[in-house]
Amino acid sequence: MLLAKPLKSKPREIADDLRERLADAEGLLEAVEIAGPGFLNFRLKQASWQGLVHEILRAGRAYGTNESGEGASVQVEFV
């Protein structure tokens, strides 16, 4: 929705364009659906999320650690 004004387009039209471009996403996605005024809902293929679970279990406590952005403040929103 933030792109609507700079792109001079409606949020749902932008979402539809993105949905089409992400339709296969290298075989990771089962579906991409537009919701509400222009939100996108992604549904992962079973093999995608199962592979991620295996990766997390293999890495253990080290999963997700890195040094990028070290010392920078960020705001994280989880919905």
C-alpha positions in Angstrom: 0.0 0.0 0.0 3.0 2.3 0.5 3.9 2.0 -3.1 0.4 3.1 -4.4 1.1 6.8 -4.4 4.7 6.8 -5.9 3.6 4.3 -8.5 0.3 6.1 -9.1 -1.6 2.8 -9.0 -4.2 1.2 -6.7 -2.8 -1.1 -3.9 -4.8 -4.1 -5.2 -3.4 -3.6 -8.7 0.2 -3.6 -7.3 -0.6 -6.6 -5.2 -2.0 -8.4 -8.3 1.2 -7.6 -10.3 3.4 -8.9 -7.4 1.2 -12.0 -7.1 1.7 -12.9 -10.7 5.4 -12.4 -10.5 5.6 -14.6 -7.4 3.3 -17.3 -8.7 6.0 -20.0 -8.7 8.8 -18.4 -6.7 11.3 -21.2 -7.5 8.8 -23.9 -6.4 8.5 -22.7 -2.8 4.9 -21.4 -2.9 1.6 -23.3 -3.0 -0.3 -20.0 -3.6 -0.1 -16.3 -3.3 -3.5 -14.6 -2.6 -4.6 -11.0 -2.4 -6.4 -10.0 0.8 -8.2 -6.9 1.8 -7.0 -3.6 0.3 -3.7 -5.0 -1.1 -2.1 -7.4 1.3 -0.5 -10.6 0.1 -0.9 -14.0 1.8 1.7 -16.6 1.0 1.1 -20.3 1.4 4.3 -22.4 1.3 4.5 -25.8 -0.3 4.8 -28.6 2.3 8.3 -29.5 1.2 9.4 -25.8 1.7 8.4 -25.4 5.3 9.5 -29.0 6.2 12.9 -28.3 4.7 13.2 -25.2 6.8 12.2 -27.1 10.0 15.0 -29.6 9.2 17.5 -26.8 8.7 16.5 -25.2 12.0 16.9 -28.5 13.9 20.3 -29.1 12.3 21.6 -25.7 13.2 20.2 -25.8 16.7 20.8 -22.6 18.8 23.0 -21.1 16.0 20.0 -20.9 13.6 19.4 -17.3 12.5 22.6 -15.9 14.0 24.7 -13.5 11.9 26.7 -10.3 12.3 24.8 -8.2 9.7 23.5 -5.0 11.1 25.5 -5.4 14.2 25.0 -2.4 16.5 22.1 -1.0 14.5 18.6 -0.6 16.0 15.7 -2.2 14.3 12.0 -2.5 14.9 10.5 -6.0 14.5 6.7 -6.5 14.1 5.2 -9.9 14.3 1.6 -10.3 13.5 
